[in-house]
Structure formats: structure tokens, C-alpha cells
Amino acid sequence: MRALVLEEKGRLALRDIEMPHELGPDDVRIAIHTVGVCGSDVHYYTHGKIGHFVVNEPMVLGHEASGTVAEVGANVSHLKPGDRVCMEPGIPDPNSRASKLGIYNVDPAVRFWATPPIHGCLAPEVVHPGSYTYKLPDQVTFAEAAMVEPFAIGMQASLRAGIRPGDIAVVLGAGPIGMMTALAALAGGCAQVLVVDFAQPKLDIIGKYDGITTANLGDTTAKEAVAALTDGWGADIVFECSGAAPAVLDVPNLARPGGAAVMVGMPVEPVPMDIVGLQAKELRLETVFRYANVYDRAIALIASGKVDLKPLITATYAFEDSITAFDRAVEAKPTDVKIQIEL
């Protein structure tokens, strides 16, 4: 099957490769339509690894996807050929202790698309468990459906935050996940969300949404921006989405006493944290790793029109131009949010 293959660090190829294709009784066969280019895909391309996940052999990239059901296994009753779907890319062990606790995202045995050694979905066809395949409402496009995966991270962050109606939140970092988190926080009940970053073009994009204000860290500090918005009290919730060491260290300065800090961004290396600063305000610290049990909620929000992700889609490339799409993503243009590939 022809696919986008990461041969090794810094080298991509569009070529035939052997991929799992046997359809089990609980599986569905899906013709892929749209795949988003994720920061983790790009990081594997440029660095060859993320933490202890190392690309030691050729691997198909891609994990943010939508498509059309082509065939269903004997035990699958909620889907049929022709259904438009999106897929949750992590497949846990249903019998694991984590899965039984409802936190299958942290199951040590989870098999996640495009995480070594598991192939991703940048190929014409994949076989996937029906349990992690979701039928799309008519009003949700393939492009929007391929955005459900990153939006699910924002949903997970908002649920971990325990948002109460009327909360004011600050999001550190206006990358794709920061934007998704800001939109999910608004949908989850926040009255206002402040997004801070150094990249003005990204702030201009997210700042067009009602309920979101922005601050450029080249002009002010996050602490000053939060103080101005909250009369010096502090934000109810701080979402750290940058993974930058200075931002992590600054978190206690931004939250109100008794507030919450949610760590979403993933630093490349260990970073320092102001534990006493957290303690002095009795801040509740939450962490996020992927998501669990939120895909259906994310799809429902998009279908309802309460969350519009279309403005975050910057460019769409044909499958034959996949390498060009990835090279553009490597450039990390400040005007780019989400690049997609259409098969």
C-alpha cells in the first residue's frame, strides 16, 4: 500500500509499504479522506524520536484522520459501509487496569498511530477497531473531523480543569493545542479566555473568536495581562500549553488563590517548577496526556456549531504532495495553524 513513510530522521518517502490489512470481527476498514499534520509527526521527522519513543525502522506517519467506512467486521453493528467517520488513534488493552478505571489514555499497552513502532494512517486505507471509530453528523466535514483529535486534547484539558460557569482562564501558548484548549474552555463554561504568546499572527487568528482576548508577550508579561483582566485577583484556571520552561515557572504567578493549573504542553526536557508558589496559593495541579472518553462530546460540539474549527485550517495538500506539506510544517510559519493532507 502506498503511504507516507518516515524512513529515518529527516527523510520521508511516498512508497509502497506492508501495513496491517486483515479485518477482524470487531474492526472496520476505512478509506482515508483527510489527515492533519501534527506537531508530533513533525518532531519525529526532524528529530527521529520523542522521549523514549524512537524511530528505529520505517514508520507511516499521521494520526489525525477522517474517512469513509468501506467494510465492517461481523460484530460491528453501529457502522456500515458508506458512513463518514473519524477515528480515535489510540487503541488500549480493554482488559488493562487503566482501561477498567476509564483512563485508557494512560494504559501502558496502548497502541497509538504513528508512535514507534505503530504505523500511522497517511495511507489510502486503514483497519481500525469499530469501538474507536465514530460516525459523523452530516454537518461535520471531513476536514473538521480530522481536527477532532487535537480538539479532544483541549476537551481533556477542560474536563481536568473542572471549569465552573463564569470562570476566567489564561492559556499560555497560541499553537494549535493552545487554540484548541481555549475554544474547549469557552465551550466548557468559561466566560473569558486570555491567550498569550509571542507570535502576533497566531494571536490575531484566535483573537477573532468571541470570548477570547489576547496579549503579546513582546509587549507585556503574562502576569500583567492576567492582572489587568482580573483586577489583580488572578485567573481561575491556567492552561500551560507551550511546554516552555519560563512559562511553567510562571504558572503560580497567574492563578488566583485556590485556582487550578493544568499542564498540557510537553517540554522536550525536564523543566523547573515553583512548588512553593503552587503551595502558597493552594493551587490544584492537573496534568493531561492525550484524552479519554471525549471524542463523542467533541464531535457533538462541532456539529452543534458551538465550536468552529474551520478558521484554524491553514492549507490543504494533495496526498502526492505530502512531503511538501511536512516541509512546510517544519518551517512553523507564524501564520500557519493546521495543515492537512487530502487523499
VMD Tcl script that draws the C-alpha trace (Angstrom):
set ca {
  {0.00 0.00 0.00}
  {1.34 3.43 -0.94}
  {1.88 5.56 2.16}
  {3.89 8.47 3.56}
  {6.81 6.73 5.23}
  {9.33 8.23 7.63}
  {12.37 6.21 6.58}
  {14.61 7.72 9.22}
  {15.24 11.07 10.87}
  {14.93 13.79 8.20}
  {13.90 11.51 5.32}
  {10.35 10.96 4.04}
  {9.17 8.88 1.10}
  {5.89 8.18 -0.65}
  {6.16 4.47 -1.39}
  {4.56 1.07 -1.03}
  {4.84 -0.50 2.40}
  {3.27 -3.52 4.07}
  {0.57 -2.46 6.56}
  {-1.93 -4.45 8.66}
  {-4.99 -5.12 6.48}
  {-6.75 -8.15 7.96}
  {-10.29 -7.29 9.06}
  {-11.25 -8.80 12.42}
  {-14.84 -9.26 13.59}
  {-14.70 -6.08 15.70}
  {-12.89 -3.96 13.10}
  {-13.82 -1.61 10.27}
  {-11.95 -0.92 7.05}
  {-11.76 2.80 6.33}
  {-10.89 4.68 3.16}
  {-8.92 7.66 4.44}
  {-10.05 11.09 3.24}
  {-8.24 13.79 5.30}
  {-5.25 13.66 7.65}
  {-3.91 16.54 9.75}
  {-0.19 17.15 10.18}
  {0.52 17.13 13.92}
  {3.47 18.57 15.79}
  {4.44 15.09 16.96}
  {4.59 13.88 13.32}
  {6.86 16.81 12.52}
  {9.01 16.13 15.59}
  {9.55 12.51 14.57}
  {10.50 13.79 11.10}
  {13.02 16.36 12.38}
  {14.36 14.59 15.48}
  {13.67 10.90 14.94}
  {12.28 10.49 18.44}
  {10.08 11.90 21.18}
  {11.35 10.96 24.61}
  {11.81 7.20 24.74}
  {9.79 6.68 21.54}
  {12.47 6.27 18.89}
  {12.04 5.66 15.14}
  {14.24 2.61 14.62}
  {12.59 1.40 11.41}
  {10.41 2.91 8.65}
  {7.08 4.15 10.01}
  {3.94 5.54 8.34}
  {3.04 8.96 9.77}
  {-0.33 10.54 10.59}
  {-2.91 10.13 13.35}
  {-5.49 12.93 12.90}
  {-7.87 11.42 10.37}
  {-11.31 11.11 8.85}
  {-12.65 8.86 6.14}
  {-15.40 6.57 4.87}
  {-16.22 3.07 6.06}
  {-15.54 0.54 3.30}
  {-16.20 -2.71 5.19}
  {-17.27 -3.78 8.68}
  {-16.49 -6.84 10.75}
  {-19.16 -9.34 11.75}
  {-19.59 -7.91 15.26}
  {-19.82 -4.23 14.27}
  {-23.42 -3.03 14.32}
  {-23.17 0.76 14.77}
  {-21.43 1.40 11.45}
  {-21.99 0.39 7.84}
  {-20.18 0.87 4.51}
  {-20.55 4.44 3.31}
  {-20.63 6.01 6.77}
  {-18.41 9.06 7.17}
  {-16.24 8.68 10.28}
  {-13.29 9.88 12.29}
  {-11.07 7.65 14.34}
  {-9.56 7.80 17.80}
  {-5.93 6.84 17.11}
  {-5.09 5.15 20.40}
  {-6.05 1.51 20.89}
  {-5.76 0.40 24.54}
  {-5.93 -3.06 26.01}
  {-9.60 -3.29 27.11}
  {-8.61 -5.64 29.93}
  {-5.91 -3.40 31.40}
  {-6.34 -1.86 34.84}
  {-6.17 1.63 33.29}
  {-8.97 0.82 30.85}
  {-11.14 -0.59 33.62}
  {-10.64 2.65 35.53}
  {-11.77 4.65 32.49}
  {-8.32 6.17 31.92}
  {-7.36 4.13 28.89}
  {-5.24 7.02 27.56}
  {-2.58 6.15 30.14}
  {-2.70 2.41 29.53}
  {0.97 1.40 29.18}
  {-0.01 -1.05 26.46}
  {-1.88 1.47 24.28}
  {-1.07 1.25 20.56}
  {-1.16 4.75 19.11}
  {-0.97 5.58 15.41}
  {2.41 6.97 14.29}
  {4.07 6.30 17.64}
  {7.00 3.90 17.12}
  {6.69 1.11 16.20}
  {3.00 1.54 15.23}
  {2.20 2.72 11.70}
  {0.01 5.79 11.27}
  {-2.80 6.48 8.83}
  {-1.30 8.50 5.95}
  {-2.29 5.80 3.51}
  {-5.36 5.17 1.33}
  {-6.83 2.63 3.75}
  {-6.61 1.52 7.38}
  {-8.19 -1.17 9.54}
  {-9.31 0.10 12.94}
  {-11.42 -1.13 15.88}
  {-15.08 -0.20 15.49}
  {-15.18 0.84 19.15}
  {-12.82 3.74 18.40}
  {-14.48 4.77 15.13}
  {-17.17 7.47 15.27}
  {-19.90 8.23 12.75}
  {-20.02 11.88 11.69}
  {-23.14 14.02 11.64}
  {-23.98 15.29 8.15}
  {-22.98 18.87 9.00}
  {-19.41 17.94 10.03}
  {-16.99 17.98 7.10}
  {-14.07 15.59 6.62}
  {-11.69 18.48 7.30}
  {-13.39 19.34 10.58}
  {-13.49 15.66 11.53}
  {-9.72 15.42 11.09}
  {-9.50 18.23 13.69}
  {-11.36 16.22 16.34}
  {-8.15 14.56 17.52}
  {-6.31 17.76 18.54}
  {-9.56 19.31 19.79}
  {-10.01 16.27 22.04}
  {-6.84 17.29 23.87}
  {-8.42 20.67 24.59}
  {-11.55 18.87 25.76}
  {-9.49 16.66 28.07}
  {-7.74 19.74 29.49}
  {-11.06 21.47 30.13}
  {-12.51 18.45 31.87}
  {-9.39 18.09 34.02}
  {-9.66 21.77 34.91}
  {-13.11 21.29 36.43}
  {-14.41 24.50 34.86}
  {-17.25 26.25 36.62}
  {-19.59 28.55 34.69}
  {-18.16 32.05 34.51}
  {-14.52 31.10 35.14}
  {-11.76 33.20 33.63}
  {-8.87 31.24 32.16}
  {-5.48 32.03 30.68}
  {-3.85 29.86 28.02}
  {-0.07 30.04 27.70}
  {0.83 29.37 24.08}
  {-1.13 30.03 20.88}
  {-0.07 26.93 18.99}
  {-2.72 24.52 17.67}
  {-3.20 22.84 21.06}
  {-3.35 26.18 22.87}
  {-6.03 27.35 20.46}
  {-7.98 24.11 20.83}
  {-7.76 24.39 24.62}
  {-9.02 27.97 24.56}
  {-12.03 27.02 22.43}
  {-12.78 23.98 24.57}
  {-12.56 26.10 27.72}
  {-15.10 28.54 26.30}
  {-17.42 25.69 25.31}
  {-16.95 24.22 28.79}
  {-18.28 27.31 30.54}
  {-15.51 29.89 30.81}
  {-16.77 33.46 30.48}
  {-13.49 34.67 29.05}
  {-10.17 33.17 27.97}
  {-6.93 35.12 27.65}
  {-4.38 33.65 25.23}
  {-0.77 34.83 25.46}
  {2.11 34.21 23.06}
  {4.92 35.98 21.21}
  {3.52 35.20 17.73}
  {1.14 38.02 16.78}
  {-0.22 36.30 13.63}
  {-1.40 33.36 15.74}
  {-2.90 35.71 18.34}
  {-4.74 37.50 15.52}
  {-6.31 34.20 14.42}
  {-7.52 33.05 17.83}
  {-8.43 36.58 18.89}
  {-11.22 36.71 16.30}
  {-13.33 34.32 18.39}
  {-15.90 35.83 20.74}
  {-14.89 35.44 24.37}
  {-11.16 35.31 23.67}
  {-8.72 38.14 24.34}
  {-5.02 38.06 23.56}
  {-1.75 39.54 24.78}
  {1.60 39.61 23.00}
  {4.42 38.71 25.38}
  {6.69 41.02 23.46}
  {4.60 43.93 24.71}
  {3.62 42.82 28.20}
  {4.09 39.97 30.66}
  {1.56 37.23 31.24}
  {1.27 38.37 34.87}
  {0.44 41.94 33.84}
  {-2.10 40.77 31.26}
  {-3.86 38.49 33.74}
  {-3.84 41.17 36.43}
  {-5.43 43.68 34.06}
  {-8.17 41.19 33.13}
  {-8.93 40.08 36.69}
  {-8.36 43.29 38.71}
  {-5.23 41.73 40.17}
  {-7.00 38.62 41.54}
  {-5.63 36.07 39.08}
  {-7.12 33.57 36.67}
  {-9.41 30.80 37.89}
  {-7.58 28.38 35.60}
  {-4.14 28.47 34.00}
  {-3.67 26.18 30.99}
  {0.05 25.78 30.25}
  {0.15 24.78 26.57}
  {3.60 25.93 25.47}
  {5.90 23.46 27.19}
  {8.36 26.33 27.65}
  {10.34 26.37 30.90}
  {9.75 30.09 31.69}
  {6.00 29.63 31.22}
  {5.90 26.60 33.52}
  {7.81 28.53 36.17}
  {5.41 31.47 35.85}
  {2.20 29.48 36.40}
  {1.80 30.27 40.15}
  {2.01 33.99 39.40}
  {-1.02 33.85 37.12}
  {-3.57 31.85 39.11}
  {-5.87 33.15 41.80}
  {-5.67 31.66 45.31}
  {-7.37 28.28 45.22}
  {-7.31 28.18 41.41}
  {-6.21 25.41 39.09}
  {-3.18 24.86 36.89}
  {-3.47 22.39 34.01}
  {-0.25 21.21 32.37}
  {-0.97 20.50 28.71}
  {2.26 21.35 26.88}
  {5.02 18.75 26.89}
  {8.55 20.14 27.47}
  {11.31 18.46 25.48}
  {13.43 18.21 28.63}
  {12.57 18.35 32.36}
  {11.84 21.92 33.49}
  {11.85 23.62 36.92}
  {8.59 24.30 38.72}
  {7.82 26.69 41.60}
  {6.34 24.22 44.09}
  {6.20 26.76 46.93}
  {4.40 29.18 44.63}
  {1.79 26.50 43.98}
  {1.52 25.68 47.67}
  {1.24 29.29 48.82}
  {-1.99 29.63 46.82}
  {-3.10 26.03 47.35}
  {-3.37 25.62 43.61}
  {-4.80 22.41 42.23}
  {-2.37 20.90 39.72}
  {-3.71 18.75 36.90}
  {-1.92 17.05 34.02}
  {-3.07 15.97 30.57}
  {-1.89 13.11 28.37}
  {-3.93 12.72 25.20}
  {-7.62 12.10 26.10}
  {-10.18 9.52 27.12}
  {-13.95 9.34 26.64}
  {-14.26 12.73 24.94}
  {-14.42 12.03 21.19}
  {-18.21 11.85 21.04}
  {-18.51 15.09 23.03}
  {-16.02 16.84 20.74}
  {-17.95 15.76 17.64}
  {-21.22 16.92 19.21}
  {-19.82 20.38 19.96}
  {-18.56 20.79 16.40}
  {-21.85 19.56 14.96}
  {-23.84 21.97 17.13}
  {-21.92 24.97 15.80}
  {-20.76 25.94 19.29}
  {-17.16 25.27 18.23}
  {-15.97 26.32 14.77}
  {-12.59 24.85 13.87}
  {-12.65 25.75 10.17}
  {-10.73 29.05 10.63}
  {-7.81 27.06 12.05}
  {-7.26 25.05 8.86}
  {-4.49 26.94 7.06}
  {-3.78 24.83 3.99}
  {-4.71 21.51 2.38}
  {-2.31 19.48 0.23}
  {-2.92 16.51 -2.06}
  {-1.58 13.15 -0.93}
  {1.06 13.25 -3.67}
  {2.34 16.49 -2.12}
  {2.58 15.08 1.41}
  {6.33 15.68 1.69}
  {5.83 19.31 0.68}
  {3.14 19.61 3.36}
  {5.51 18.26 6.00}
  {8.35 20.52 4.90}
  {6.01 23.49 5.24}
  {5.02 22.32 8.72}
  {8.72 22.16 9.64}
  {9.03 25.86 8.73}
  {6.50 26.65 11.50}
  {5.29 29.85 9.86}
  {3.60 32.12 12.41}
  {0.56 32.34 10.11}
  {0.11 28.56 9.96}
  {-2.11 26.69 12.41}
  {-3.21 23.35 10.94}
  {-2.02 21.85 7.66}
  {-3.99 18.94 6.25}
  {-3.47 16.31 3.57}
  {-6.35 15.05 1.44}
  {-6.30 11.61 -0.14}
}
mol new
graphics top color blue
foreach p $ca { graphics top sphere $p radius 0.5 }
foreach p [lrange $ca 0 end-1] q [lrange $ca 1 end] { graphics top cylinder $p $q radius 0.2 }
display resetview
